[in-house]
């Protein structure tokens, strides 16, 4: 099964409409889609590791959600509560840069068209909001700014221990 991680630009509001369009796309294409605010996604590695954790949780019967995309959201947020994960990584009416996960044989461009977004993988790179994950300047000083994504991956691994 194909897996795609990619970025997009554009307003996909209102949020309720986005959720309905994603559900419709998933049903029509027998795939899994998850959409995130890109300013808190630390590159494709962040989503790839979250997907690995989520798939393993289903294989081992430890999943907290019945939907793979939601389970990925939980791991990407390094949180056990869906409500908290949505608050941290979910798109809002003001979101203009998104990161997307597509698991299945559907075409990313078709998904983007259904959401009214333009592909822009550059939104996965650059400066990110690490403070939203509780990472302070003391941790940044200890590991260096170039290794912030490692701190995110560490939090994701630790969240698995809390399950």
N, C-alpha and C positions, 0 to 999 in steps of 0.2 A: 504494500500500500504506500502510496506517495505521501510525503510530508513536505510542506512548504512553510517557510517563515518569511514574511515580507512586510515592508512598511508602506504606508499610504498617507496621502494628504487630502484634506477636504473635510467639510462638516457633514457628518453622517447623522444629523439630528432630524427629528427628535429621537431620543434614545429608545422609546417604546417601539418606534417604527424600525429602528435598526435591529432590535431583538426579534421582531416579527420577520423581517427580511432574512436574517441569519437562519432562523428556524425553517423558514420556507426553502432556503437554499440547501440546507442540510438534508431536508426531506427529499427534495427533488434530485439531489446528487449523491445520496447515501454517503455522506461525509460528515466530518466534524469541523466546526469553525469556532474559533474564539478570537475576540477582538479586545485589544488592550490600549490604554493610553500609552503612547510611545515614550513620553518623557520619563517613565519609570521602568522601562524595559531596557536592560543592559545588553543589547545585541541579540543576535540569533542564538548564541550560546545559552542565554538566560531561558529562552523558550524551549530550546532543545533539551536542556537538563530538566526543566519542569515537565516536559512531555515524558521523558524517561521515568521520572518518579511517578507520574500519574499512571502510566501503563503498568508499571510494576505494582502499584497499589491495587489495580484491578486484578492482575494476575494472582496476587496474594490475598485477595478478598479484604483489603484494608481501605478501600475507597470510601470516601465520605459523601460522594455524589454519585448519581447514576449516569451522569453525562461526562464523557471524557474531557470535553472542553472546560467544564466547570472544575473538574479535578486538576487540570493544568493550571487554571486560574488560581486555585488554592496553593499549589506548589510555587507558582511564580511569585505570589504574594508572601510566601513563607508564613502562611496563616492557616488555622484550622477552621475558621468561620467564614462561610460564604459571604455574609454581609460585610465583614471586614475586608475581604479580598476584593469585593466589588468596589468598596469605598476607596481602596488603595489603587487598584489597577483598571477599574471600569471606566468606560468612556462616558462623558457628560455632554450636555448640549454645547459646551464651549470647546470640546476637544477637536483639534484640527490635524493633529498628527497621531496616527494609530499604527500599532503593530498587530499583525494578524498571523494566526496559526490556521493552517488548512491541512487536515488529515483525510486523505482519500484521493480519488482520481479526478476530481473536479479541477477546472482551470482557474488559477488565481485571478486572471484578468476578468473572467466571467463573474467571479465573486465581487471584485471591485466595482464592476459595472452595476451589479445589482444593489450595491450600497452607495453608489454615486461618488466613489473615491478614485483618486489618481495614484497609481503606484509611485512610491518614492522610498526606496530602501535606505536612503540617507538618514531617515528619521530614527533608524535603529542605532545609529552611531552618535558620537558627540557627547556633550555634557548631559548628565542625567540627574534626577532628583534622588540622591542617595539618602538624604535626611528623612525622606518618607519611610524608609526602612529602619529608621532608628540608628543610622550610622552617623557617628559624630566625627568631628575634626581630629580627635585623639586617635581614632581607628585609622583614619586617612593618613595621619602622620606616621603611624606605625607601619603601614603596608605600602604607602605611596598611592597617589591618585590613579596611576595606571592600573592598579590592582583592585579597584573598587568592585568590579564584577565578581572577583573571587570572594569578597565579603558577602555579596548577595547569594552566590552559590552555597557558601557555608551556612547561611541562614536557612536556605531551602533544605539542605541536608539535615540540619538540626530540627527543622519542623517535622521531618519524617520521624524522628525519634519520639516526638510528642504525641504521635498517633496511637 
